[in-house]
Amino acid sequence: MGEERDNKIKEFYSWFHPFGVAVYNISKEFNVGSLLRTSHCGKAKDFFLIGERSFNTYASVSSEKWTEVKYFEKIDDFLAHIKNTEYNLVLVDQSTGSTPLFDFNYPNNPLFLLGTEKGGLPAELKTKDYPIVEIPQYGLIHSLNLSCAGSIVIYHYLYKLYKEKDIKPLSFV
């Protein structure tokens, strides 16, 4: 399987979808691992850990071997880094001024930033001009778990790209 495996790996690294994912101070390691796995499956260009750097490799199912995890100790360092990229930061948070997911218009090259399980993203980020997308909640529980919320946003974004004919579905037949 050597040559076939090498070709598959080479093809994987030949392209990515135009988005990235970042998580800030997430304490539930399983959530980070699960979101890393979803990011990998969606062919995200980048995955960033900010603050807390641990994640559950069982949940990531070896995604960290194929999707580079970039680490920043401080959010300011992360923000300085992305200023030199083509990314447009999109906050994923339940907050004043957010746009419901169903109405959200994604910018080019979004970088989805999700915050800590308790408290979300820092208030100073939410007062800047970054767009904020919120997943509508209909149940008595007021929020989704981090990996679930991130997965919904990733695949909603990919669905919109698909509908705009910017990506094609993959087939395993």
N, C-alpha and C positions, 0 to 999 in steps of 0.2 A: 504494500500500500504506500510505499515511499513516494514515488513520483506523483501518484494520484493525490495524496495528501498535500504534497508540496504545491501542486497546481491549485488545489482548493484554497490553501492559505494565501497564495499569491493573488488569486482572484478576490478573496475577501478584502485584502488591503488595497485593492486597485480603485475602490470608490467608497464613499460614505454618503449618507443623507446629510443635508445641510443644517444640522442642529447639534447642540451639546446639552449636557445635563450637569448640574452642580447641586451639591447638598451642603447645608450649613449646620454644623454642630449636632448632627444626628446621633442620638445615644443608643438607638435600637439597631444593633449591628445587623440583624437579619433583614431589616428594611433596606439598609444600604446595599447589602448583597443582592437582594431581590431586584432593586432598581437598577443596579449595575447590569444584571442579567437582561432586564428589559431593554436597557440602553443598547447593549450589545446586539440583541435580537433586532432592534430597530435600526441598526447600523449608524449609531451616533458617532460623530467625529471625535468627541471628547467627553470625558467624565471627570469631574472635579470633586474632590473632598476638601471642605474648608473647616478648620477647627479640629473637630474629632476626626481621627484618621482610621479607626478600626471599622472593619466590615466582616460579615460572616461569609467565608468562602464556600460553605455548604450551600447557602442560598444563592450564591453567584454562579454555582455549577461551572467553575473554571473560567468564567467570562473575563476575569482579570488577566488571564493569559493572552487574550486576544484584543482586549480593549484597554488601552493605557489609562491608568488612574493617576491623575495629577493632583498633588497635594499642596494646599496653602494653609499655613498656620493661622493667618489673620485675614479677615474679609477684605481689608483695605489692600492687601497684597494681591488678592484675587481680582479685585476691581481694577487695580492698576494694570494687571496682566491682560485682562480682556479688552482694555482700551486700545491695545495694540493688535487686536484681532478683528475679524469681520463680524464677530458676534454682536447680536442685539439682545441685551439682557431682558428676560421676561420673568417677572416674579410670579410664583404660584403660591397664592395665599388667600385666605379669607380676610378681607379687610375693606375698609371704606375706600371707595373709588375703584374697586375692582370691576372687571367686565366678566359676565358669565361666560363660561366655556363655549356655549352654543353660539354666542354673538361675537366671539373673539376673532379678530383678524391678525394673524401671525405676521410679524415682520420677517424679512429675509434673514436667514441664518440665526434663528432664535437660540438662545442659551437659557434653558429653563432652570431657575434657581428655586429650590425648595428648602424650607427652614425646619428648625428643630420641632420635635413632636409637641412639646409644650412651649407655647409662646410664638411659634412661627419664625418669621424673619425679623431682623432688627428694625425698629421704628424708623431710624434715620434712612434706611433704604426705601421704605414705603413712601417717604415724603419727597423723594427725588422723582424725576420724570420717567421712571421705568414703568412700562405697562404691567398691570397686574391682572392675571387671569384667575378666576375662581370657579371651582366645580360646584354646580348647584347641589344642595343637600336637601333631601326631602324627608329623611327619617328623624327620629328622636335623638340619635347620636349626632353630634354637631360637626363631625369631620371624618374623613377617610384616613386610613393608615397611609403613611408616606409612600411606600412602594406602590400601593394601589393608585393614589392620586397622581404620582409621577407617570405611571404606566398609562393612565387614562389620557393625560395631556400629550404624551409622546404619540400615542396611536391616533388621537384626534388630529394632531398636526399631520401625521403621515396620511391619514384619510383625506384631509383637505388637499395635500399635495397630489394624491392619487386622483381626486375628483378634478383637479386643475390640469391633469395629464402631465404633471411634472415627475411622477414616478410610475413605474409599472409593477403590478403584483408579481410575485415570484411563484413559480409552480414547481412542485416536486415530482411531477408525473414524467 
